[in-house]
């Protein structure tokens, strides 16, 4: 977790937009950005792991971005899909999806990484804060959320204004927080985004039984996120910890894209994938990182990683560290000039 490159840190170095494009595509969201203003535009990317959600701050030049079917297929780790809840601060963005276009200016926008789409910024530099939310973590039906995708969602009053201020403060100050504080802030972020989206849907309030089920599911998700490093984390352990039957636990996941076990496995893979890309952990063996996130077998971890992302853990680490060296002006970047 932390800043990949702070705004302005790249300076006037050649290839800065190439770095920006590669880092956005590999670390933030699967898109292909294009710009004619790369040479004199500030660029910066901040990434924070908040447990149940991720937070990104992106500063970039005016231009276009495109998420094609190929990006959706390549990013197998996004299956069954992440939602991206973005705040565009004083930035006008034109979004096209399924042949329909809308303009988001100084507001929120919700997108789905498993769906193709395009975006364009005519004159203003991009300044955005994005919450990356696994679909299964958001206690709102996917069919209902589809109507909110790629729309301009207001930030001027009420919950929207509070949420916008919270997100801007979070990206600015959370990098100085301890890991346990970040996990707590992630839970708060998810709650605030859920409340805001429910309000946009005009939800009059769920029936008591359904509301209880949603809250139980949310507690289970938080417990899983806080215990991914425990190799003995199983559906039975989770059920016992929450004083519910194993059958009841599986029922909570009936409408989720993944089963309980599959969700644990996917979350562990995501955490390990993030750590493998961190330069400060480059001296840690792959097996040690796998064990840190609850994988008892190095062989099993490597096989699961390749199935999820299409490359081995070692290959992912090498590619990520090389991209980081180019972004920081290290030996590889200097040799390429």
HUMOKA-V72104 format. One record per helix or strand of 2 or more residues. SS is the DSSP state (a for helix, b for strand). FROM is the first residue (numbers start at 0). TO is the last residue. If there is no record, write none. Layout:
BEGIN
ss->(SS;SS)
from->(FROM;FROM)
to->(TO;TO)
END
This chain:
BEGIN
ss->(b;a;b;a;b;b;b;a;a;b;b;b;b;b;b;a;a;a;a;a;a;a;a;a;a;a;a;a)
from->(1;15;31;37;43;52;62;68;75;81;91;99;107;116;125;134;141;157;178;207;234;245;259;278;285;297;312;330)
to->(4;27;33;39;48;59;66;73;77;87;96;104;111;120;133;136;147;175;199;225;240;251;275;280;291;308;326;335)
END
